[in-house]
């Protein structure tokens, strides 16, 4: 019954957040980012203990190779559900992923495969591409601002 309720809510754009034992708060899925969802800490050796349903959780994955955090977070985005999100804070060896329990179980498997040492040359190329992209954005912003003033 629990999985059915979670699934019906998910299908209609809602989710539930566990408040207490047997007590849930129903929220619009698009508003999940403004609510605190249960946090689950995991690592390569410690798999998540999540229910098989569509309730949302925040998974904090401790990386073995922190240099891969940006690349992993960027490559996970296509696998997130509509209201899922991934955050890889700079200088921290963790990735935060908020998504449904079913999807987090799948994403955990992806992260464990991607969490490996990144070749220095690949890292240099990624950083160079990001710098170029940032420079183009700045130039584009300046051009737009300049055109509006004239």
Helices and strands as residue ranges (DSSP letters): H 2-11, E 14-20, E 23-28, G 29-34, E 39-43, E 56-62, G 66-68, H 69-76, G 77-79, E 85-87, E 94-100, H 101-114, H 120-149
